[in-house]
Amino acid sequence: MSSSVEAELLARCQAGEAGAWDVLFDQHYAPAGRFVFQLGYDFSREDVEEICQEAFLTVIKSLHTFQGHSRFQTWLFRIAANKARDYRQRQQAAKRGGGQIPLPLHPVDAEDGFALDPPSPLPGPDLSLINGEKISLVGQALEQLGDPCREILELRYFADLSYEEIAGALALNPKTVSSRLSKCLGKLENITRALLAREDSREKQTPTSV
């Protein structure tokens, strides 16, 4: 979709045109679902759908704040990433007994609900240092990495945005994006290797059955 067509569609949404919202959701719900699925190394399909619902509710409430400095999908992915982190924090609080398990905002109709098409959970080429069987450690490493590294890596390797798109979204220049990505990948590699070493140590200490 060209920028002019997208701008027109967003203007129609802000004017309250129901048909425009339908078009916007049809075009962006599945990509947002794939993005969230990749972010959450242990998210279920139901988790992804709930996070997407929360993200799109935020879009409905906050579309008037979108300034158009980046593509709409880039803005949406940043919202979805924040919702995914909030959701995981609620999950962890519930497991610790410090919170309640969240309920869906509204049920998804089996016939009319948006279908998600989750991709393979394997890392991209730039994260090939991680064995496919250890992919869950990538998610854990990202959690430990923290912002702003986590956000820029999510946008590059999970949302598959170009340097220019990331630069527009984060108000940086492309050279800064390139430099920050390089540094953040180094940090991610160090954290992931530490997690791998810890897991290997646990496996060696686990007695095998005869």
Phi, psi and chi 1 to 4 in degrees:
 res  aa     phi    psi   chi1   chi2   chi3   chi4
   1 MET       -  129.0  178.0 -176.0  -65.9      -
   2 SER   -69.8  160.4   66.6      -      -      -
   3 SER   -62.6  -36.6   58.4      -      -      -
   4 SER   -68.7  -40.3   59.5      -      -      -
   5 VAL   -67.0  -41.1  173.4      -      -      -
   6 GLU   -63.4  -43.6 -179.9  175.6   84.3      -
   7 ALA   -60.7  -40.7      -      -      -      -
   8 GLU   -64.6  -41.9 -179.8 -176.6   -3.8      -
   9 LEU   -63.3  -43.1  177.1   61.1      -      -
  10 LEU   -65.6  -36.6  -65.0  177.2      -      -
  11 ALA   -64.7  -39.4      -      -      -      -
  12 ARG   -65.5  -37.8  -71.2  165.5   54.2 -160.6
  13 CYS   -63.7  -45.0  -71.4      -      -      -
  14 GLN   -65.4  -24.8  -67.9 -172.1   49.9      -
  15 ALA   -80.3   -3.7      -      -      -      -
  16 GLY    88.2   19.1      -      -      -      -
  17 GLU   -78.7  114.4 -174.4  178.5  -34.2      -
  18 ALA   -60.6  -40.0      -      -      -      -
  19 GLY   -63.0  -33.9      -      -      -      -
  20 ALA   -67.7  -40.6      -      -      -      -
  21 TRP   -61.8  -38.8  -78.6  110.5      -      -
  22 ASP   -61.0  -43.2  -70.6  -20.1      -      -
  23 VAL   -64.2  -43.8  172.6      -      -      -
  24 LEU   -61.2  -45.1 -168.8   72.4      -      -
  25 PHE   -65.7  -43.9  -76.3   15.1      -      -
  26 ASP   -59.6  -36.3  -72.7  -17.0      -      -
  27 GLN   -79.8  -30.2  -69.9 -177.7  -13.4      -
  28 HIS  -116.2  -11.7  -65.7  -73.4      -      -
  29 TYR   -67.1  -48.7 -165.4   96.9      -      -
  30 ALA   -63.0  -45.3      -      -      -      -
  31 PRO   -59.5  -38.5  -26.9   36.2      -      -
  32 ALA   -64.3  -39.0      -      -      -      -
  33 GLY   -63.7  -41.7      -      -      -      -
  34 ARG   -64.4  -40.2  -71.2 -168.7  -70.6  -90.3
  35 PHE   -61.7  -48.4  172.7   61.8      -      -
  36 VAL   -65.2  -38.6  171.5      -      -      -
  37 PHE   -59.9  -40.2 -173.1   88.2      -      -
  38 GLN   -71.1  -34.4  -69.1 -176.4   -0.3      -
  39 LEU   -66.0  -40.2  -71.0 -177.5      -      -
  40 GLY   -94.8   99.5      -      -      -      -
  41 TYR   -64.4  -18.5   57.8   90.0      -      -
  42 ASP  -128.8   20.1   57.4   -7.4      -      -
  43 PHE   -73.6  137.1  -77.9  158.2      -      -
  44 SER   -85.6  171.4   67.1      -      -      -
  45 ARG   -58.5  -40.2 -178.8 -172.5 -178.4   89.7
  46 GLU   -65.1  -38.4  -70.3   73.5   20.7      -
  47 ASP   -60.8  -46.4  -66.8  -26.0      -      -
  48 VAL   -61.7  -43.0  172.0      -      -      -
  49 GLU   -64.6  -40.6  -71.1  179.8  -19.0      -
  50 GLU   -66.9  -41.2 -176.2  166.6  -17.5      -
  51 ILE   -62.8  -42.3  -68.4  166.8      -      -
  52 CYS   -63.7  -39.9  -74.6      -      -      -
  53 GLN   -61.4  -43.1  -70.5  169.2   26.5      -
  54 GLU   -63.9  -41.1  -68.5 -173.8    4.4      -
  55 ALA   -63.0  -43.4      -      -      -      -
  56 PHE   -74.2  -28.1  -86.0   88.3      -      -
  57 LEU   -64.1  -38.5  -79.1  177.1      -      -
  58 THR   -65.5  -39.3  -62.4      -      -      -
  59 VAL   -60.3  -44.8  167.8      -      -      -
  60 ILE   -60.1  -42.0  -67.7  172.1      -      -
  61 LYS   -77.2  -27.3  -64.7  175.7 -177.9  177.6
  62 SER  -118.4    9.2  -54.4      -      -      -
  63 LEU   -58.4  -30.4 -175.9   59.6      -      -
  64 HIS   -65.0  -16.6   65.4  -78.3      -      -
  65 THR   -89.1   -9.3   67.2      -      -      -
  66 PHE   -71.0  120.4  176.8   61.5      -      -
  67 GLN   -93.9   -9.4  -59.2  -63.3  -42.1      -
  68 GLY    80.5   15.6      -      -      -      -
  69 HIS   -74.5  -16.8  -61.7  -49.9      -      -
  70 SER  -136.5  174.3   63.8      -      -      -
  71 ARG   -64.2  151.1  -67.2  170.7   53.1 -153.2
  72 PHE   -58.1  -41.2  168.5   77.4      -      -
  73 GLN   -63.2  -35.6 -171.3  172.4   87.2      -
  74 THR   -61.8  -45.6  -57.1      -      -      -
  75 TRP   -61.0  -43.6 -176.6   66.3      -      -
  76 LEU   -62.2  -42.7  169.1   62.0      -      -
  77 PHE   -63.9  -36.1  -77.6  173.2      -      -
  78 ARG   -65.3  -40.4  -65.3 -172.8   70.0 -171.7
  79 ILE   -63.4  -45.7  -67.2  173.8      -      -
  80 ALA   -62.4  -38.6      -      -      -      -
  81 ALA   -63.8  -41.5      -      -      -      -
  82 ASN   -64.8  -41.7  -71.6  -29.6      -      -
  83 LYS   -65.0  -37.6  -65.8  -60.6  179.9 -177.1
  84 ALA   -64.2  -40.7      -      -      -      -
  85 ARG   -66.8  -41.6  -74.8 -166.3  -76.6  -87.6
  86 ASP   -61.7  -41.4  -68.5  -15.5      -      -
  87 TYR   -63.9  -43.3 -172.5   87.7      -      -
  88 ARG   -65.0  -38.9 -177.3  176.2  -61.5  -73.8
  89 GLN   -62.6  -38.7  -70.7  173.9   -2.2      -
  90 ARG   -66.9  -38.2  -64.9 -159.6  -59.4  -90.0
  91 GLN   -61.1  -46.3  -79.4 -174.2  -36.0      -
  92 GLN   -65.8  -37.7  -67.0  171.7  -15.2      -
  93 ALA   -65.3  -38.4      -      -      -      -
  94 ALA   -66.0  -38.6      -      -      -      -
  95 LYS   -66.5  -32.5  -70.6  178.7 -179.2  178.9
  96 ARG   -81.9   -5.7  -66.5 -166.7  -59.6  -93.7
  97 GLY    86.0    6.6      -      -      -      -
  98 GLY   -98.5    7.7      -      -      -      -
  99 GLY  -156.7 -175.6      -      -      -      -
 100 GLN  -115.9  149.4  -62.9 -179.4   -7.1      -
 101 ILE   -67.4  125.4  -61.9  176.1      -      -
 102 PRO   -69.6  144.3   25.6  -34.3      -      -
 103 LEU   -99.4  150.5  -62.7  175.6      -      -
 104 PRO   -57.6  147.2  -22.7   33.3      -      -
 105 LEU   -66.2  -36.0  -62.8  174.7      -      -
 106 HIS  -161.2  149.8   57.3  -86.5      -      -
 107 PRO   -66.2  148.8   24.1  -34.1      -      -
 108 VAL   -94.9  121.4  179.1      -      -      -
 109 ASP   -69.8  134.5 -173.5  -87.3      -      -
 110 ALA   -62.9  -30.0      -      -      -      -
 111 GLU   -95.8  -38.6  -65.4 -177.2   -2.7      -
 112 ASP   -99.5   -8.0  -62.0  -30.2      -      -
 113 GLY   -68.8  158.9      -      -      -      -
 114 PHE   -76.5  132.2  -67.4   94.9      -      -
 115 ALA   -86.7  132.1      -      -      -      -
 116 LEU   -97.3  146.4  -60.9  178.8      -      -
 117 ASP  -124.7   75.7 -177.7   21.1      -      -
 118 PRO   -60.3  135.2  -20.2   32.8      -      -
 119 PRO   -82.8  176.1   32.7  -35.6      -      -
 120 SER   -61.9  137.4  168.4      -      -      -
 121 PRO   -81.2   20.2   31.1  -36.2      -      -
 122 LEU   -79.6  149.2  -65.3  177.6      -      -
 123 PRO   -71.4  160.2   27.8  -35.4      -      -
 124 GLY   -73.3  173.3      -      -      -      -
 125 PRO   -55.7  -36.3  -24.6   34.7      -      -
 126 ASP   -71.4  -12.7  -65.1  -86.8      -      -
 127 LEU  -111.8   28.4  -63.7  179.8      -      -
 128 SER   -67.4  -10.5   58.2      -      -      -
 129 LEU   -67.9  -15.6   62.7   98.9      -      -
 130 ILE   -94.9  125.5  -53.7  -58.7      -      -
 131 ASN   -65.4  141.9 -174.2  -72.9      -      -
 132 GLY   -55.8  -32.6      -      -      -      -
 133 GLU   -72.5  -15.1  -63.9  177.1   -4.9      -
 134 LYS  -107.5   19.1  -53.4  -68.8 -172.5 -179.2
 135 ILE   -60.0  -30.4 -174.9   59.7      -      -
 136 SER   -61.8  -25.8   67.1      -      -      -
 137 LEU   -68.5  -25.1  -64.6 -178.5      -      -
 138 VAL   -62.7  -44.8  175.7      -      -      -
 139 GLY   -62.5  -42.0      -      -      -      -
 140 GLN   -64.8  -39.4  -63.6  177.5   44.3      -
 141 ALA   -65.7  -39.5      -      -      -      -
 142 LEU   -62.6  -38.4  -78.8  170.8      -      -
 143 GLU   -62.5  -41.3  -73.8 -174.4   19.0      -
 144 GLN   -72.3  -26.7  -67.0 -174.0   25.2      -
 145 LEU   -64.8  -42.5 -168.6   60.6      -      -
 146 GLY    76.4  170.3      -      -      -      -
 147 ASP   -80.6  155.7  -68.5  -30.8      -      -
 148 PRO   -86.0   -4.6   33.3  -36.4      -      -
 149 CYS   -60.7  -42.3  -84.5      -      -      -
 150 ARG   -59.3  -43.8  177.0  168.9   53.8 -168.1
 151 GLU   -66.0  -44.1 -178.9  173.8   41.7      -
 152 ILE   -68.8  -33.7 -161.6  169.0      -      -
 153 LEU   -70.8  -38.3  -71.8  173.3      -      -
 154 GLU   -62.7  -44.1  -72.7  172.9  -11.0      -
 155 LEU   -67.3  -35.4  -67.3  176.3      -      -
 156 ARG   -80.0  -48.3  175.7   57.9  179.4  160.0
 157 TYR  -100.9  -14.3  -63.4  104.3      -      -
 158 PHE  -109.7  -40.1  -65.0  100.0      -      -
 159 ALA   -85.8  -14.0      -      -      -      -
 160 ASP    60.3   42.0 -163.2   27.1      -      -
 161 LEU   -87.5  152.2  -60.5 -176.4      -      -
 162 SER   -75.9  167.3   67.6      -      -      -
 163 TYR   -59.7  -39.8  -74.8    9.6      -      -
 164 GLU   -65.1  -40.5  -72.3   73.8   18.0      -
 165 GLU   -66.2  -42.0  -70.7  171.2  -35.7      -
 166 ILE   -64.5  -41.4  -63.6  172.1      -      -
 167 ALA   -58.9  -43.0      -      -      -      -
 168 GLY   -65.6  -39.4      -      -      -      -
 169 ALA   -70.1  -36.1      -      -      -      -
 170 LEU  -104.2    6.3  -57.8 -178.0      -      -
 171 ALA    56.9   47.6      -      -      -      -
 172 LEU  -123.4  168.2  -57.9  171.0      -      -
 173 ASN   -94.6  155.3   64.3   61.5      -      -
 174 PRO   -54.9  -35.7  -28.3   36.5      -      -
 175 LYS   -64.7  -38.2  -70.8 -175.1  178.0 -180.0
 176 THR   -66.5  -39.1  -59.2      -      -      -
 177 VAL   -59.8  -46.3  170.3      -      -      -
 178 SER   -61.3  -46.0  176.3      -      -      -
 179 SER   -64.3  -43.8  174.4      -      -      -
 180 ARG   -67.3  -38.5 -174.4  171.8  -64.4 -179.3
 181 LEU   -60.9  -43.1  -85.6  170.2      -      -
 182 SER   -61.2  -45.9  178.1      -      -      -
 183 LYS   -65.3  -41.4  -66.8  177.6 -179.3  177.8
 184 CYS   -69.0  -34.8  -69.3      -      -      -
 185 LEU   -64.4  -37.8  -81.5  173.1      -      -
 186 GLY   -63.0  -42.8      -      -      -      -
 187 LYS   -64.6  -41.8  -67.0  179.8 -179.9  179.1
 188 LEU   -63.5  -40.5 -179.5   64.6      -      -
 189 GLU   -62.3  -42.8  179.3  176.9   -5.2      -
 190 ASN   -63.8  -43.6  -69.6  -25.6      -      -
 191 ILE   -65.4  -42.1  -66.1  173.2      -      -
 192 THR   -66.5  -40.4  -55.3      -      -      -
 193 ARG   -63.1  -38.0  -69.5 -168.8 -175.9  -79.3
 194 ALA   -64.6  -40.8      -      -      -      -
 195 LEU   -66.2  -40.1  -70.6  172.4      -      -
 196 LEU   -63.4  -43.1  -75.6  168.6      -      -
 197 ALA   -63.3  -40.2      -      -      -      -
 198 ARG   -65.5  -40.9 -174.0  175.5   65.7 -174.1
 199 GLU   -68.3  -41.3 -176.3  164.6  -64.4      -
 200 ASP   -61.5  -38.6  -70.2  -18.5      -      -
 201 SER   -64.2  -39.0  176.8      -      -      -
 202 ARG   -66.3  -39.3  -72.7  176.9  178.6  174.3
 203 GLU   -65.3  -36.6  -69.4  176.7   -6.2      -
 204 LYS   -69.3  -31.4  -68.4  177.0 -179.1  178.6
 205 GLN   -81.6  -16.4  -66.5  175.9    4.2      -
 206 THR   -76.3  122.4  -58.2      -      -      -
 207 PRO   -68.4  139.2   24.1  -33.4      -      -
 208 THR   -92.0  144.0   56.5      -      -      -
 209 SER   -77.3  145.7   58.0      -      -      -
 210 VAL   -91.0      -  179.1      -      -      -
